[in-house]
Amino acid sequence: MLQLLMKYKSGLIIKTTNNMGFFSNIVSATIKTALTPVAIVKDTVNIVTGNEVDSTKKLLESAREDASDAFDDLGDGEF
């Protein structure tokens, strides 16, 4: 349930440990989805400054993975 927030040159990454249960994964996916407008603004700034645009894509892919893991955990009985 530990989350590490890292910022690097091309965007924002939120990494989570792999031993989270269903509820933790759902909460993580929800928070990442809620942060999407921030990633969109960052991508807009990157477009203007000529940098690589991929923050929104990475954030939504991470949220999708968390949601997928949540339902896998639910099927395994891990809450």
N, C-alpha and C positions, 0 to 999 in steps of 0.2 A: 504494500500500500504506500510505499515511498515513491514520491515523484521528484524528478530532477528536471529543472527548467534550465536549458542551456541556450545561449544566444551565440550564433556564429555569423560569419560574413554574409552568407546568402539567405539567412532567415532565422526562424524560430523553431526550435525542436523541443517537444515535451516527451521525455522518455519515462517509461514506467517499468517497474519490476514485473516479472512474469508470473508471480505467485499471487496475483490479485484474484478475488472471487467475482461472482456475477455483479453484485451491487457496486463494488469498487470500479469495475470496468464500465458499467453504465454511467456512473457519476463522472468518470474520466472522459468518456465519449461526449457526454453532455457539456462539460466544461470546454472541451476542445471545440465543439460546435458553436458554443456561445462566443468563443474568441475569434471566430471566422471574420467578423467585421474588422477587427484589428489587423488580421493578416491581409485583408483586402486593401486596407489603407496602406500598409507596408508595401504591398505589391504595386500600388499606384505610385507611391514615392519612388520605388525602384524603376518603374517605367520612365518617369520624368528624369531620373538621374542616369538612366542608361544601364542599370544593373540587371542581373538575372531575376526573373519573376517566377517564384515557385513556392512562396510561403503558404499561400492558400491551399495549393495542391497537397503539400506535405502535411499540413495540419488536418485537412479533411481525410487524407489517407490514414493518418494515425488514428483519427476518431473512428473510421470504419474498422480498422484492425481491433480497436478496443471493444467496439460493439460486437464484432464477430467472436472475439475471445469471451465476451460476457455470455453469449448464447451457447458457446461450447462448454463453458463452466456450468451453466445451468443444466445442460444435458448430462454433465458428469456429477451433478449434485453438489457442486461447490458454490456456496453462497458467501 
